[in-house]
Amino acid sequence: MWAVDSGRNIAEVEVDIETGQVLILRYTVLHDCGRMINPAVVYEQVVGGVAHGVGNALFERLVYDDHAQPLSVNFYFLPLATDVPHVEVHHTETLSPLNPLGLKGAGEGGTIPAIAAIIAAVENALSPFGVTITEAPISPQRIVELLGDAALGRTR
């Protein structure tokens, strides 16, 4: 049996409880893409993936009406350069037995886990206030709403 473990993503955030603004202070990726043929390209793919994941976690929202028709006019609300932190990337190379070069995917290692890493960090930052987050993206407005609900002992 071959086990797949392609890495870890860790986010450290600061949340302004008055405005709901999220600042990503530190972001670290341990990444395994198998054999790295070009480390610079792999690094940029991972960082680009994290930038995409920041958008997924904090900005992108699809809204539908009661008939499942999309109301969102734009799917991508891209993060600005000021929204994306410096990403510390560490690599490990575990060769895949599924192809002759031992390659695995690269960019997904930043994109896919970023939502969970960022949302978990925001929830952790708000845990003293009794906030639980069950959705993404988590906008500043929604953070303020959740803080208000928690203060009143309500959950939505």
C-alpha positions in Angstrom: 0.0 0.0 0.0 1.3 3.4 -0.9 0.4 6.3 1.4 0.0 9.8 0.0 1.1 12.7 2.3 1.8 15.8 0.2 2.5 18.3 3.0 1.1 20.8 5.5 0.0 24.4 5.4 0.0 26.6 8.5 -1.4 30.1 8.8 -1.0 32.6 11.6 -3.5 35.4 11.5 -4.6 38.5 13.4 -8.2 39.5 13.4 -9.5 42.9 14.2 -12.6 42.2 16.3 -14.1 45.7 15.6 -13.8 45.6 11.8 -13.5 41.8 11.1 -10.4 42.5 9.0 -8.0 39.5 8.7 -4.3 40.0 8.4 -2.2 36.9 7.6 0.9 37.3 9.6 2.7 34.2 8.6 2.1 31.4 6.2 4.2 28.2 6.0 4.0 25.3 3.5 5.7 22.0 3.8 5.3 20.6 0.3 6.1 17.3 -1.4 5.7 17.3 -5.2 7.9 14.2 -5.7 11.1 14.9 -7.7 11.6 18.6 -8.2 12.9 19.2 -11.7 12.9 23.0 -11.4 12.7 24.2 -7.8 12.1 27.8 -8.7 9.1 26.9 -10.8 7.7 24.6 -8.0 8.2 27.4 -5.5 6.3 29.9 -7.6 3.5 27.3 -8.2 3.1 26.8 -4.5 3.1 30.5 -3.7 0.6 31.2 -6.5 -1.6 28.4 -5.2 -1.5 30.0 -1.7 -2.5 33.3 -3.2 -5.5 31.6 -4.9 -6.3 29.9 -1.6 -6.3 33.3 0.2 -9.0 34.4 -2.3 -11.0 31.2 -1.7 -10.8 31.7 2.1 -11.4 35.4 2.4 -13.1 36.8 -0.7 -14.8 34.5 -3.2 -18.5 33.9 -2.6 -21.1 32.4 -5.0 -24.6 33.5 -4.3 -27.7 31.8 -5.7 -31.4 32.6 -5.7 -34.2 30.3 -4.5 -34.3 28.6 -8.0 -30.5 27.8 -7.9 -29.7 30.6 -10.4 -26.4 32.3 -9.8 -26.6 35.9 -8.6 -22.9 36.4 -8.4 -21.7 38.4 -11.4 -18.0 37.6 -10.9 -16.6 34.4 -9.4 -13.1 35.7 -8.7 -12.5 38.5 -6.2 -8.7 38.2 -6.4 -6.6 39.1 -3.3 -4.4 42.1 -3.7 -0.6 41.9 -3.1 -1.2 43.3 0.3 -3.6 40.4 1.1 -1.1 37.7 0.3 1.7 37.2 2.9 5.2 36.1 2.3 5.0 32.3 2.0 7.7 30.3 3.6 8.0 27.1 1.5 9.9 23.9 2.6 10.2 21.0 0.3 10.6 17.3 0.8 11.0 14.9 -2.1 9.2 11.6 -1.8 9.2 10.0 -5.2 5.9 8.8 -6.6 5.9 5.1 -7.7 3.2 6.0 -10.2 5.4 7.4 -13.0 9.0 6.9 -14.1 10.2 10.4 -13.0 8.7 10.2 -9.5 6.7 13.4 -10.1 3.5 14.6 -8.2 1.5 17.8 -8.5 2.9 21.1 -7.4 0.5 24.0 -7.3 -2.3 22.2 -5.5 -0.1 22.0 -2.4 -0.8 25.7 -1.9 -4.3 26.1 -3.1 -6.3 23.2 -1.7 -5.3 23.3 2.0 -5.1 27.2 2.2 -8.9 27.6 2.8 -8.8 25.2 5.8 -5.5 26.6 7.1 -6.7 30.2 7.0 -10.3 29.5 8.3 -8.9 27.4 11.1 -6.5 30.2 12.1 -9.3 32.8 12.1 -11.4 30.5 14.2 -8.5 29.9 16.6 -8.0 33.6 16.9 -11.7 34.1 17.7 -12.0 31.1 20.1 -11.8 33.3 23.2 -15.1 34.9 22.0 -16.8 31.5 21.4 -16.9 31.9 17.6 -17.2 28.8 15.4 -16.8 29.1 11.7 -18.7 26.7 9.4 -18.4 28.5 6.1 -16.0 30.0 3.6 -15.2 32.6 2.6 -15.2 34.4 5.9 -15.6 38.1 5.1 -15.0 40.9 7.6 -18.8 41.5 7.7 -19.4 37.9 8.6 -16.7 37.9 11.3 -18.4 40.9 13.0 -21.8 39.1 12.7 -20.4 35.9 14.3 -18.8 37.9 17.1 -22.1 39.7 17.7 -24.0 36.4 17.7 -21.5 34.8 20.1 -21.8 37.8 22.5 -25.5 37.2 22.6 -25.2 33.5 22.9 -26.7 32.8 19.5 -25.5 30.5 16.8 -26.5 30.6 13.1 
